Every structure is written in structure tokens, then in C-alpha cells.
Amino acid sequence: MKIGREDFEALIKGDKTIAPYIELDPLAGTYSVFGVKTASNPNYMVKAIYEMYEANLNKKLAVKAVRKLFRSVGAGSVGLNNLLKKLGMDLKPEEILMLVFKLQHQQGWGAPFELVSASEKRIVVRTRHTFESVILKDWNMAVCGLHQGWIEGVLTSVTGKSWYCLEKTCHAKGDEYCEFVADRVPASWKYRAEAVVRGESAITEFIEHKPLEGKISLMDEPVVMMPRFIFTSMTNSLKKTMGEAPASGVNYRAYMDMGRENVEHYKKMSVSFDLSRTKLDKDLTLLHSRFTAFGAPSVSGGKIAYGGHIVNDNFEVVDSVEKEVGSKATVFQKIGDKAIRISTNVVGADGKRAVGTEISSIVYDAVIKKGQTYYGTADVVGKKMVVAYEPIRSSAGEIIGILFVGIPEDIVYGPLMEEKLKKINPKTICDMAFAFYSQMGWFNFVKEEWDEASKTRTITLSHTVESESFGNIGKNVCYCTAGLLAGIIEGAFGIKVQAKEIKCKSKGDEHCVFTITNKQA
């Protein structure tokens, strides 16, 4: 059934339901809404997804995994938003969110939602129960990862900004409502690192494995993974050639160095990420404002125009941006299933502007298909740059092209690097490193204690890679882990320490326990 503006207005007011626009074809096994094939909501399927993740992770991380999965589902709301704009309806983000849940509820997805409060940077919604809070009530915890991800996806797709959603109360743990608080957040390294430490994100999201090259990289830096049999063989080889005590000392010092280097990488990575994003966002805003000063973007006569200003083969704006802030700038036009450079100050090896060349498929998918702003690094005419690509939307909400800015790394960082390094919270860096090694299976954290009087940090691990490798052999074995912990703390806090294992699973103790104290001058 065809749907128009008056129908959506009636749905929003509650004068109509979605029922007339639902079509079920039992013979074909299809279910359509507004003529678009979609999926119904069998509870057993949702429960199976949660339990599949729980079997391989745990309940908390299962909720996070489902949340990530459904963030992409929520991002599909960009299509609904574009349809509404074509109909002349420019809804606020919270209005789009409430419409999405109204439509979903009328298809059987949970109880009706109500808007508690809304501002530019925070939206709060609640419902008596979600379908996952009903079918997973026996988990007795906040379980609505599906709805958290959904909310994040919807708000991110319609605003072009990053949103983070928390479930404050949940029907599954006995609360009256499932209440969700969504905040617009800066996409900073600190935010990502803290999400890893809290267990709400996995370090594996930042790891790239290139098996043909034999490389594993973490945030573009090579890292070494240590399979257990290699670790055991290396340790035993050192013992045979050097003796147990010298071998233990070598392991301690080697892993102490590795811990320090790891922390230095995190420090530089955090500064690089935050500085580059700040600079890129600022320059994108400048490029955007220079063009929109002429008027709204549109496609006119097969060319992109802002008001009466034709962009194709016109380099006035991109050159002015480079002259003012030192950034490379480009405008791409969506032509068919490609995005082609139509105005740029990027010069190719032939000395000519790179007009007519096309964008990579990865960027095209992120910006044109998903409507996201894409950030990354790229080699531009032989120089390493940090880059950003932002969709150009017409007044009807259709993506017609892309704005690009790119900045040489030495301009982004330069003298600001050292100053920013001094302001990093060492606890965040330290926790990030611990989370990395924990998630990669080196050890599992139980607790961390601090004794102010003796300036002693005590770290309890349920196991280490050494204790798992050697088993119960009646003595301490975790010299590598001791060195690693010491190196991480030295690197993060800028102090000299020494670590000692005082309990070990390989000696028959319940846990591996380490004390870390200031080294005597």
C-alpha cells in the first residue's frame, strides 16, 4: 500500500496504526511493511542469538555483542529519515527514534516507548518492558543490548554524530521500566579505551590480521601474539642454555621492556587519535561552511551546486581552505555507483589536479551507503595523512556526494604531541594495557589493591599464560608476567618499580598474586 506524508503524520499522532501497511504472503514466506520485505520477531530466535554469544563469552559480553550487532540495524533508519525528508517532514532525532519504536511496537516488538526528555546531546526514553527483557528475565541483569544498539544506530544515522546508550534500569532485573539514556559523545581515544576497560568493547575491534604477510597490527602498529606452545618452548630453551635463575631474569627484563613499549604506543596513539579528530572535524566544518555560504547543495544539470555556485572544475573553495589551514580538500560527486572527484587541490604524480578519479570502495560503502563520516589514514601523493570523508546531503536528505579533508601527520601532531602527552591520565593508559593482555588471553584480572602506607600495588590474577602452560609444578613460574606488569606501570606512571610474584597457581595457590613496589634508588 502506498504511503504518504499524511499517513506518517497520522501514525505519529496515533490516529492510525501500521496494520494496513503490513502484507503477509504465507506461500512465499515473506513479510512486508510499506512494500519493503522485513523480518517478524520470533522470540526463540532472539534468545538463541543471546545464548549463542553467552556460550562463547559471558552474559555481560553477550549483551554487548548483540548491542553491536543491532547498532547496524538501527543505522538502517537513515532510509526512513530520507523518505520523510522527501515528503517534506524534517523530524528531530528524538521524533525519528520514537517513530521507529512506534512502528516496531505495532509489529510486536516489545511495549510502547515514551520520551522522558530530549536535548541536543542527551535523549532519555523508557518502556515497561522490551521483548528481550521478558524472554531473558532469568538472567536477572540489564539485558537490553539489542535496544541499546538500536538506539545508538538510529541516532547516529540521522544526526551524523556518535551516540552512546546505557540502560539505566531494566525489567529483567526487577525494575519498573527499561530506561535508556543516549548521550552524544566525542569519538575520542579516551572514550574508546575506557569502553575496552569496562568490558563494553573488545580490543579485537582494533586488531587487523594479515595472514599472508604474517602480521598482526594493533591500531596500525605491529604486535606479537604468543601461542602457548611457542611460549613454553622459548622458556624451556632459555632454562637449558642459561639455567633457571638467569633465564627467569632475562624473561622478566624482556617483558618489562615490552610492557613499557606497549604503554608508549598507547600514549602516542591516544594523542594522535584525539589531535587528528579535533583538527579534521574543525577543517571539515570550515570546508562545509565555505560551500553552504552559497546556498543548499543540490544536483543541477548533472553537476553539484551550492545555491548558484557550481562545484565541478571550480577550485576556488578547496584552494582557499588549503591556503588558510594547510589541508587538502576534495569534493566527490555520486555518479551511478561511484564517487568521482570533481574539485580538488590534491595533485597527482603528473603535476595535475586529480579530478575524475574515484574513491575507494571501503570509503564509498561507509559514506554513501551508510551515511557515516569516515576517518582514517591514507597515503596521498607520497605523504602519510589523516583523512576524513563526510556525506553531502541535498535538502531532501539524499546523499549526492562527499566532502574530504586530509592533513599531513606532521602538521597534525608537531609540537602539540609532547604537551598533550603530559596530560594523559596514567590510570587510563595502564588499564588499557591490562585490558589488552587480558582479552588476548595472557592473564585474567581478579582485583587490584593499593596500600598507601607502603606504596605497594597488589595485583591478583586468576591465572597467567605461564601458570596455564606449566601446570602445577610446585613453584612460582610467572616471571614474564611480573616483568610485563612492572613495565606497564613504569611506562604509565613514569616511575621505577619492581614486581614480585608472591603466590602462584603453579605452586598450588588459588591465584597468581603480584606485589609492585617503588624501586629503591
Secondary structure as GFF3:
##gff-version 3
##sequence-region A 1 521
A	DSSP	alpha_helix	5	13	.	.	.	ID=ss1
A	DSSP	three_ten_helix	19	21	.	.	.	ID=ss2
A	DSSP	beta_strand	22	25	.	.	.	ID=ss3
A	DSSP	beta_strand	30	33	.	.	.	ID=ss4
A	DSSP	beta_strand	36	38	.	.	.	ID=ss5
A	DSSP	alpha_helix	43	56	.	.	.	ID=ss6
A	DSSP	alpha_helix	59	75	.	.	.	ID=ss7
A	DSSP	alpha_helix	77	86	.	.	.	ID=ss8
A	DSSP	alpha_helix	93	105	.	.	.	ID=ss9
A	DSSP	beta_strand	113	118	.	.	.	ID=ss10
A	DSSP	beta_strand	122	127	.	.	.	ID=ss11
A	DSSP	alpha_helix	131	135	.	.	.	ID=ss12
A	DSSP	three_ten_helix	137	139	.	.	.	ID=ss13
A	DSSP	alpha_helix	145	159	.	.	.	ID=ss14
A	DSSP	beta_strand	163	169	.	.	.	ID=ss15
A	DSSP	three_ten_helix	171	173	.	.	.	ID=ss16
A	DSSP	beta_strand	178	184	.	.	.	ID=ss17
A	DSSP	alpha_helix	189	198	.	.	.	ID=ss18
A	DSSP	three_ten_helix	203	206	.	.	.	ID=ss19
A	DSSP	beta_strand	207	210	.	.	.	ID=ss20
A	DSSP	beta_strand	215	218	.	.	.	ID=ss21
A	DSSP	beta_strand	221	222	.	.	.	ID=ss22
A	DSSP	alpha_helix	228	242	.	.	.	ID=ss23
A	DSSP	alpha_helix	244	292	.	.	.	ID=ss24
A	DSSP	beta_strand	297	300	.	.	.	ID=ss25
A	DSSP	beta_strand	303	306	.	.	.	ID=ss26
A	DSSP	beta_strand	309	310	.	.	.	ID=ss27
A	DSSP	alpha_helix	316	325	.	.	.	ID=ss28
A	DSSP	beta_strand	328	335	.	.	.	ID=ss29
A	DSSP	beta_strand	338	344	.	.	.	ID=ss30
A	DSSP	alpha_helix	361	364	.	.	.	ID=ss31
A	DSSP	pi_helix	365	369	.	.	.	ID=ss32
A	DSSP	beta_strand	374	380	.	.	.	ID=ss33
A	DSSP	beta_strand	383	393	.	.	.	ID=ss34
A	DSSP	beta_strand	399	408	.	.	.	ID=ss35
A	DSSP	alpha_helix	409	412	.	.	.	ID=ss36
A	DSSP	alpha_helix	416	421	.	.	.	ID=ss37
A	DSSP	alpha_helix	426	439	.	.	.	ID=ss38
A	DSSP	beta_strand	443	451	.	.	.	ID=ss39
A	DSSP	beta_strand	456	464	.	.	.	ID=ss40
A	DSSP	alpha_helix	465	470	.	.	.	ID=ss41
A	DSSP	alpha_helix	479	493	.	.	.	ID=ss42
A	DSSP	beta_strand	497	503	.	.	.	ID=ss43
A	DSSP	three_ten_helix	505	507	.	.	.	ID=ss44
A	DSSP	beta_strand	512	518	.	.	.	ID=ss45
###
